[in-house]
Amino acid sequence: MSRMPEYDRLLCKPGEIIGKNYRVISMIGEGTFSNVYLCVDLQNDVEIVIKVCRNKRSYVLAAEDEIKTIKYLNSLD
């Protein structure tokens, strides 16, 4: 994994591990404030998607708002 200071992004390559439990398969998206990776959960052998926020306060706050919104939407199901 590498961090490009000029972009404050965590860039992962296929095969790299995120947080000890997730192996990156591929990057599937890139937006204004995050990168999105298709990964495998090494404990369950299940594919998951991980969204990695850029390391800037304004982007972290936006990500926290997004988490709240998703939790709320999930509660409606």
FIVO-895747 format. One record per atom (N, C-alpha, C): residue in three letters; chain; atom name; y negated, z, x. Coordinates in nm, 3 decimals, decimal comma, m for minus. Example, Ala and Ser with C-alpha at 12.3 -4.5 7.8 and 13.67 -1.06 7.14 Angstrom:
2
rest / kette / atom / Y / Z / X
Ala / A / N / 0,569 / 0,780 / 1,319
Ala / A / CA / 0,450 / 0,780 / 1,230
Ala / A / C / 0,330 / 0,780 / 1,320
Ser / A / N / 0,225 / 0,708 / 1,285
Ser / A / CA / 0,106 / 0,714 / 1,367
Ser / A / C / m0,003 / 0,787 / 1,290
//
This chain:
77
rest / kette / atom / Y / Z / X
Met / A / N / 0,118 / 0,000 / 0,084
Met / A / CA / 0,000 / 0,000 / 0,000
Met / A / C / m0,123 / 0,000 / 0,088
Ser / A / N / m0,224 / m0,064 / 0,042
Ser / A / CA / m0,349 / m0,064 / 0,118
Ser / A / C / m0,466 / m0,043 / 0,024
Arg / A / N / m0,568 / 0,016 / 0,077
Arg / A / CA / m0,689 / 0,037 / 0,000
Arg / A / C / m0,798 / m0,044 / 0,068
Met / A / N / m0,863 / m0,130 / m0,008
Met / A / CA / m0,971 / m0,210 / 0,045
Met / A / C / m1,101 / m0,139 / 0,012
Pro / A / N / m1,166 / m0,076 / 0,111
Pro / A / CA / m1,285 / 0,005 / 0,082
Pro / A / C / m1,394 / m0,068 / 0,005
Glu / A / N / m1,411 / m0,197 / 0,033
Glu / A / CA / m1,518 / m0,268 / m0,035
Glu / A / C / m1,493 / m0,283 / m0,184
Tyr / A / N / m1,369 / m0,270 / m0,225
Tyr / A / CA / m1,337 / m0,283 / m0,367
Tyr / A / C / m1,287 / m0,153 / m0,428
Asp / A / N / m1,260 / m0,053 / m0,347
Asp / A / CA / m1,205 / 0,074 / m0,396
Asp / A / C / m1,080 / 0,054 / m0,480
Arg / A / N / m0,997 / m0,039 / m0,440
Arg / A / CA / m0,875 / m0,070 / m0,515
Arg / A / C / m0,752 / m0,033 / m0,434
Leu / A / N / m0,650 / 0,016 / m0,502
Leu / A / CA / m0,521 / 0,036 / m0,443
Leu / A / C / m0,443 / m0,093 / m0,465
Leu / A / N / m0,412 / m0,162 / m0,357
Leu / A / CA / m0,339 / m0,288 / m0,368
Leu / A / C / m0,195 / m0,265 / m0,323
Cys / A / N / m0,101 / m0,299 / m0,411
Cys / A / CA / 0,041 / m0,278 / m0,383
Cys / A / C / 0,113 / m0,412 / m0,375
Lys / A / N / 0,212 / m0,416 / m0,289
Lys / A / CA / 0,297 / m0,535 / m0,275
Lys / A / C / 0,433 / m0,506 / m0,337
Pro / A / N / 0,503 / m0,610 / m0,379
Pro / A / CA / 0,638 / m0,590 / m0,433
Pro / A / C / 0,724 / m0,511 / m0,334
Gly / A / N / 0,798 / m0,415 / m0,390
Gly / A / CA / 0,886 / m0,332 / m0,309
Gly / A / C / 0,824 / m0,200 / m0,267
Glu / A / N / 0,690 / m0,189 / m0,271
Glu / A / CA / 0,625 / m0,064 / m0,234
Glu / A / C / 0,645 / 0,041 / m0,345
Ile / A / N / 0,632 / 0,167 / m0,306
Ile / A / CA / 0,655 / 0,278 / m0,398
Ile / A / C / 0,521 / 0,342 / m0,434
Ile / A / N / 0,503 / 0,366 / m0,564
Ile / A / CA / 0,385 / 0,437 / m0,614
Ile / A / C / 0,433 / 0,575 / m0,659
Gly / A / N / 0,371 / 0,679 / m0,607
Gly / A / CA / 0,399 / 0,814 / m0,651
Gly / A / C / 0,544 / 0,859 / m0,638
Lys / A / N / 0,616 / 0,812 / m0,543
Lys / A / CA / 0,755 / 0,851 / m0,513
Lys / A / C / 0,859 / 0,802 / m0,612
Asn / A / N / 0,818 / 0,768 / m0,735
Asn / A / CA / 0,917 / 0,736 / m0,838
Asn / A / C / 0,914 / 0,593 / m0,891
Tyr / A / N / 0,817 / 0,514 / m0,849
Tyr / A / CA / 0,800 / 0,382 / m0,910
Tyr / A / C / 0,794 / 0,273 / m0,804
Arg / A / N / 0,886 / 0,176 / m0,812
Arg / A / CA / 0,888 / 0,065 / m0,718
Arg / A / C / 0,817 / m0,054 / m0,783
Val / A / N / 0,723 / m0,111 / m0,710
Val / A / CA / 0,644 / m0,224 / m0,760
Val / A / C / 0,730 / m0,351 / m0,760
Ile / A / N / 0,729 / m0,419 / m0,874
Ile / A / CA / 0,793 / m0,549 / m0,885
Ile / A / C / 0,688 / m0,658 / m0,859
Ser / A / N / 0,574 / m0,647 / m0,930
Ser / A / CA / 0,467 / m0,745 / m0,912
Ser / A / C / 0,338 / m0,695 / m0,975
Met / A / N / 0,225 / m0,752 / m0,930
Met / A / CA / 0,098 / m0,726 / m0,998
Met / A / C / 0,094 / m0,823 / m1,116
Ile / A / N / 0,066 / m0,769 / m1,235
Ile / A / CA / 0,065 / m0,854 / m1,354
Ile / A / C / m0,075 / m0,868 / m1,414
Gly / A / N / m0,172 / m0,798 / m1,356
Gly / A / CA / m0,307 / m0,811 / m1,406
Gly / A / C / m0,408 / m0,745 / m1,316
Glu / A / N / m0,531 / m0,791 / m1,329
Glu / A / CA / m0,642 / m0,735 / m1,252
Glu / A / C / m0,766 / m0,747 / m1,338
Gly / A / N / m0,834 / m0,634 / m1,353
Gly / A / CA / m0,954 / m0,634 / m1,434
Gly / A / C / m1,071 / m0,577 / m1,359
Thr / A / N / m1,177 / m0,550 / m1,432
Thr / A / CA / m1,299 / m0,496 / m1,372
Thr / A / C / m1,275 / m0,364 / m1,305
Phe / A / N / m1,196 / m0,277 / m1,368
Phe / A / CA / m1,181 / m0,144 / m1,311
Phe / A / C / m1,040 / m0,104 / m1,275
Ser / A / N / m0,946 / m0,198 / m1,278
Ser / A / CA / m0,808 / m0,159 / m1,247
Ser / A / C / m0,721 / m0,277 / m1,210
Asn / A / N / m0,605 / m0,243 / m1,153
Asn / A / CA / m0,497 / m0,338 / m1,130
Asn / A / C / m0,380 / m0,290 / m1,214
Val / A / N / m0,297 / m0,383 / m1,259
Val / A / CA / m0,182 / m0,349 / m1,342
Val / A / C / m0,057 / m0,402 / m1,275
Tyr / A / N / 0,042 / m0,312 / m1,260
Tyr / A / CA / 0,165 / m0,346 / m1,190
Tyr / A / C / 0,286 / m0,328 / m1,280
Leu / A / N / 0,378 / m0,424 / m1,272
Leu / A / CA / 0,510 / m0,408 / m1,330
Leu / A / C / 0,594 / m0,335 / m1,227
Cys / A / N / 0,656 / m0,224 / m1,269
Cys / A / CA / 0,731 / m0,139 / m1,176
Cys / A / C / 0,866 / m0,103 / m1,236
Val / A / N / 0,950 / m0,044 / m1,153
Val / A / CA / 1,076 / 0,014 / m1,199
Val / A / C / 1,069 / 0,163 / m1,175
Asp / A / N / 1,100 / 0,241 / m1,279
Asp / A / CA / 1,111 / 0,386 / m1,267
Asp / A / C / 1,244 / 0,412 / m1,195
Leu / A / N / 1,238 / 0,465 / m1,075
Leu / A / CA / 1,357 / 0,481 / m0,993
Leu / A / C / 1,451 / 0,589 / m1,047
Gln / A / N / 1,402 / 0,678 / m1,130
Gln / A / CA / 1,489 / 0,782 / m1,187
Gln / A / C / 1,570 / 0,730 / m1,304
Asn / A / N / 1,512 / 0,637 / m1,382
Asn / A / CA / 1,578 / 0,588 / m1,504
Asn / A / C / 1,619 / 0,442 / m1,496
Asp / A / N / 1,579 / 0,373 / m1,390
Asp / A / CA / 1,603 / 0,229 / m1,375
Asp / A / C / 1,549 / 0,151 / m1,496
Val / A / N / 1,428 / 0,189 / m1,540
Val / A / CA / 1,362 / 0,126 / m1,653
Val / A / C / 1,233 / 0,061 / m1,604
Glu / A / N / 1,205 / m0,059 / m1,654
Glu / A / CA / 1,078 / m0,125 / m1,618
Glu / A / C / 0,964 / m0,058 / m1,694
Ile / A / N / 0,854 / m0,035 / m1,623
Ile / A / CA / 0,734 / 0,022 / m1,682
Ile / A / C / 0,613 / m0,052 / m1,628
Val / A / N / 0,500 / m0,029 / m1,689
Val / A / CA / 0,374 / m0,086 / m1,642
Val / A / C / 0,284 / 0,030 / m1,599
Ile / A / N / 0,224 / 0,016 / m1,481
Ile / A / CA / 0,131 / 0,117 / m1,430
Ile / A / C / m0,004 / 0,051 / m1,410
Lys / A / N / m0,106 / 0,114 / m1,467
Lys / A / CA / m0,243 / 0,068 / m1,451
Lys / A / C / m0,312 / 0,160 / m1,352
Val / A / N / m0,362 / 0,105 / m1,243
Val / A / CA / m0,424 / 0,183 / m1,136
Val / A / C / m0,574 / 0,160 / m1,138
Cys / A / N / m0,647 / 0,266 / m1,164
Cys / A / CA / m0,793 / 0,262 / m1,175
Cys / A / C / m0,858 / 0,255 / m1,037
Arg / A / N / m0,969 / 0,184 / m1,028
Arg / A / CA / m1,047 / 0,182 / m0,904
Arg / A / C / m1,102 / 0,322 / m0,877
Asn / A / N / m1,126 / 0,350 / m0,751
Asn / A / CA / m1,169 / 0,483 / m0,709
Asn / A / C / m1,321 / 0,495 / m0,707
Lys / A / N / m1,381 / 0,486 / m0,824
Lys / A / CA / m1,525 / 0,508 / m0,842
Lys / A / C / m1,541 / 0,592 / m0,968
Arg / A / N / m1,633 / 0,686 / m0,962
Arg / A / CA / m1,649 / 0,780 / m1,073
Arg / A / C / m1,665 / 0,710 / m1,208
Ser / A / N / m1,748 / 0,608 / m1,215
Ser / A / CA / m1,771 / 0,541 / m1,344
Ser / A / C / m1,643 / 0,477 / m1,398
Tyr / A / N / m1,558 / 0,424 / m1,309
Tyr / A / CA / m1,433 / 0,363 / m1,351
Tyr / A / C / m1,332 / 0,469 / m1,392
Val / A / N / m1,332 / 0,582 / m1,321
Val / A / CA / m1,242 / 0,692 / m1,357
Val / A / C / m1,279 / 0,744 / m1,497
Leu / A / N / m1,407 / 0,759 / m1,525
Leu / A / CA / m1,450 / 0,804 / m1,657
Leu / A / C / m1,410 / 0,704 / m1,765
Ala / A / N / m1,423 / 0,576 / m1,736
Ala / A / CA / m1,382 / 0,473 / m1,832
Ala / A / C / m1,232 / 0,479 / m1,856
Ala / A / N / m1,155 / 0,503 / m1,750
Ala / A / CA / m1,009 / 0,515 / m1,764
Ala / A / C / m0,973 / 0,637 / m1,849
Glu / A / N / m1,043 / 0,747 / m1,828
Glu / A / CA / m1,018 / 0,867 / m1,909
Glu / A / C / m1,047 / 0,841 / m2,056
Asp / A / N / m1,152 / 0,766 / m2,086
Asp / A / CA / m1,182 / 0,729 / m2,225
Asp / A / C / m1,071 / 0,640 / m2,282
Glu / A / N / m1,021 / 0,549 / m2,200
Glu / A / CA / m0,913 / 0,461 / m2,244
Glu / A / C / m0,786 / 0,542 / m2,275
Ile / A / N / m0,756 / 0,641 / m2,191
Ile / A / CA / m0,640 / 0,727 / m2,215
Ile / A / C / m0,654 / 0,800 / m2,348
Lys / A / N / m0,772 / 0,855 / m2,375
Lys / A / CA / m0,795 / 0,925 / m2,502
Lys / A / C / m0,775 / 0,831 / m2,620
Thr / A / N / m0,824 / 0,708 / m2,607
Thr / A / CA / m0,811 / 0,611 / m2,716
Thr / A / C / m0,665 / 0,575 / m2,739
Ile / A / N / m0,592 / 0,554 / m2,632
Ile / A / CA / m0,449 / 0,519 / m2,645
Ile / A / C / m0,371 / 0,634 / m2,706
Lys / A / N / m0,399 / 0,756 / m2,662
Lys / A / CA / m0,332 / 0,873 / m2,720
Lys / A / C / m0,360 / 0,883 / m2,869
Tyr / A / N / m0,485 / 0,859 / m2,908
Tyr / A / CA / m0,520 / 0,863 / m3,049
Tyr / A / C / m0,445 / 0,756 / m3,128
Leu / A / N / m0,444 / 0,634 / m3,075
Leu / A / CA / m0,371 / 0,525 / m3,144
Leu / A / C / m0,223 / 0,554 / m3,155
Asn / A / N / m0,165 / 0,610 / m3,050
Asn / A / CA / m0,023 / 0,646 / m3,054
Asn / A / C / 0,005 / 0,753 / m3,158
Ser / A / N / m0,091 / 0,842 / m3,180
Ser / A / CA / m0,071 / 0,949 / m3,278
Ser / A / C / m0,068 / 0,894 / m3,421
Leu / A / N / m0,122 / 0,776 / m3,442
Leu / A / CA / m0,123 / 0,714 / m3,575
Leu / A / C / 0,009 / 0,649 / m3,609
Asp / A / N / 0,093 / 0,625 / m3,510
Asp / A / CA / 0,224 / 0,562 / m3,534
Asp / A / C / 0,320 / 0,654 / m3,603
//
